Amino acid sequence: MDKPIRVIVAGAGGRMGKEVVKLVLGDEELELAAAVGRSDAGRDAGEMVGMGTVGVLVTAELQEALAAGQADVLVDFTHPEFAYEHANLAIAAGVRPVMGTTGYTPEQIEELNTKCEQAGIGGLIAPNFSIGAILLMRFSALAAKHFPHLEIIEYHGDQKLDAPSGTAVKTAEMISEVRESMKQGNPKEKETISGSRGGEYDGFRIHSVRLPGVFAQQEVIFGSFGQSLKIRHDSYERAGYMPGVKIGVQKVMEYTGMVYGFEQFVD
């Protein structure tokens, strides 16, 4: 068997980060090179996720983990405010970034792509690692060719920091690539309560719901004369993203440049 891929997990103490740590520790094709999380610094990473002592202590700073020079890949599930900096730090260290954190501008994505190419390494920015969510995006893009009138509604817990979600933005981008450009709705429409019609993207609307007790759902609603079509995906727990995370970790070892969107790895 080839040597396992050595992985740094940033945001290791967070809800998604803990799932990634469990994934890496439980898979013989992966090896935990380091775990990063300020609030859990000094703890054994295995004990932190209930898997016993593994001899890898959580560090407070990503720079410290990268400086050790033991990693092939960084998996980052931190915060949008840190994502761009973390990707840059990883690339500078020759470590391939797999970023589950969203919030990049198109200019930042292009810059990171250039840096990856110059460094001769691969990278991935994935708004969603769920196979089901990727299929929703693809089905929605297919439907938009025939149903150009649509709206997106995404649901997350009330602690989510960005709105709309990265998944909703990526879905909108994929739809916009194939949809006839048009502004839908009544041109005389007026909002009596500001924001009630949601955010506008290329002529259609995106609505973000934030409520306690909600995990992650998204639906795309299409309307036409005498009919409607709804495409919906529901995620119930974070473990459902882990098969996609592993695919992302493996794929970035095989190419050069920054890929935006996990859907490019789903046949």
N, C-alpha and C positions, 0 to 999 in steps of 0.2 A: 504494500500500500504506500502511496506517496505520503510525504510528510503532511501533518495536519496544517490547516491555515491558521495562523496565529492572529487572534482578534483582540483589539481593545474595545471595550464597551464604555462609551461616554453616556452619562446619565444613568449609571448602573443602579442607583438607588431608587429610581423612579419606577412607575408601574410598568412601562414598556421595557425599560432597561433591565429590570429584574427578569423579565421573560427571556430577554436576549441572553443574559448570563446563564439562565437555566438551559437554554438551547445549546450554548457553546459547551458548557460543562457536560452535557448529556450526549454529545455527538462526537464519535471517535474521529471524524474528519475535521473537527475544529479544535482549537486549543485556546484557552483564555490567557492572553499575554498580559492584560492589565484591565482593571476596572476603575472608572473615574466617577467620583461623586462626592461633593464637598461635605454634605451632611453625614455621610457614612465613612469618611476617611478614617483609616486605621483598622476597620473591620475586615475580617476574612470574607472574601466575596462569596465563597460557598456557604458559610454560615448565614450570611445576609439573606440568601434565597432559600434557606432550609435544606441544603444539600450536603452539609457537613464541611469540615475543614479541608480546604484545597491548597492552602499555602500562598494564595494571591491576595494581598492586602489592598483594599480600596485606597486610591490616591485622590488628593483633593484637586489637582490640576492636570489638565490634559498634557501640558508641556512636559511634565515630569514623566508621564507614561510614554510619550513619544521619544523622549531623550534616551530611554533605555535601549532603543534600537532593536527591540525583540518582536515587532509586530509587522504583519502583512496588510491588515485591513483595520480600519476604524469603523465601528457601527455607532452612529450618533442618534440618540433620542433625547435631546436636551430641550432647549427653548429657541424660538426663532431669532432672538436677539444674539445668540451665540453661534448659530449655525454657520454663517458665512466665515467667521473667524476660525472656527474649528476645522472647516474644510480646508482653508488655506494652510493652517498649521500642519494638518496631516499630509497634504501634498508636498509641502516644503521638506517634510521628514521622509518622503518617499513611501508613505503609507496610503493605501487606497481608501478614500472616504466612501462609506455607504451611509447616506444621510436620510434618515427617516423624519428629520426635522424640516419643516417647510418655512416659507417666508422669503425666498430669494427673488430678486428682480431678474428679468431676462438678461440684463447687462452683467449681473453677477454670475449667472449660469454660463454665459459665453466666456467670461474671464476665467472661471474655474476650468472650463473645457480646455482653454488655451494652456493653462498651467499644467493640467494633467498630460496633455500632449507633449509639452516641453519636458516634463519629468519622465515620460514614457510609461505612465501607469494609467489604470482605469479608475473611474469613479462613478457613483450612482446617486442621483437625487430622486427619491421615490415618495411622492405624496401619500401613497398607499401600497402596502405589500400584500394585500388580500387578493387572491386569485378571483374571488367573486366580485370584488369591486372593479378589478380590471375588466372583467367580462361585462359588467354594467356599462363602463365607459365605451367599450367597443360596440355593444348593442345599441347604445344611445346614439353614437355617431352614425351607425347604419340607419337607424330610424329617422334621424334628422334630415336625411336626404329626401325623405318622403313626407315627413311631418315637421315643417320648419317652425311651426308655432309651438313653443315649449317653455317650461319653467323648471328650475331645479330647486328642490328643497332638501337641505341636509340638517341632520339632527346630531347634536353632541351634548356631553355633560356641561354643566354651567361653569366648570373650571378651565375649559378650553380657551386658549389665549387669542387665537386668530379667527377671523370671520371675513369671508367664507372660508371653509376648510380648504386645505390643499387639494383634497380629492375633488371637491366641487369645482375648483379653479381648473384642474387638469381636465375634468369632464367637459367643462365649458370650452376649453381650448380645442379639444378633439372634435367637439360638435361644430365649433366655428370654422374649422378647417374644411368641412364638407357641406355645411348648411348655406343655403342661399342667403346672402346678407340682406337683412331687412329689419325694420323696427316694427315690432308687433304691438297689438293693443290699440285702444281708441286714442287718436291723436289729441283729443280734447280732454283726456283723463286728467284729473287733479287729485292729489293726495290730500285728504282732510286731516290726516295724521301723518307727519313726516316719517318717511321710511317704510310705510305700510306696504308698499309695492315691492320692497326688497331692493337689492343692488342690481344695477343694469350692466350687462356684459354683451357687447355686440348686438344689441337690440332685444335681448331676452333677459329674464330676471332670475336672480339667485336669492333664495331665502335661507337664513341661518337661524335654527332653533337651538337655544341653549337652556337646558333644564337639568336639575338634579335627578339622578336615577336613570338617565339616558346614557347609552354607551356610544354607538356610532351607526347611523343609518343614513341612507341617501336614496332619493327617488327623483326620477326625471319624468315629468308629465307632459305628454304631447297631445295637442288638440287639433282636430280637423272637422270638416263638415260632417255632422252626424255620428262622430266617433271620437274616442280618445284612447290613448295608450299610456300605460304606466309601467316603468321599469324600476325596480327597487332592489336594493341590497341591504341586508341587516348583518351587522357584526355583533356578537354576543360576549366575546371575551378576547383578550389580547393574544392568547395562545394561537388563535387562528391566523395571525400574521406571521408566525415564526417560520413555516415552510417557505414563504416568500423571502424572508430575511436570509435564510440559508442560500437560496438560489442567488440572491443578490451578492452575497459574500463570495460565492464560487465564481460567478460571472465576471466580477471586476478583476479577477486574476487572469482573464483571457483576452482582454482588449486594452486599447489606449484611448483616452479621452473621457469626458464627463457625459454620461447618459442621463437625460432627464425623462423619467417615467419608467416604472417597472413593467409597464405593458409591453415594452420592447423585448422582454424576455419570456413572454407568455405566448406560446404558439397558438 
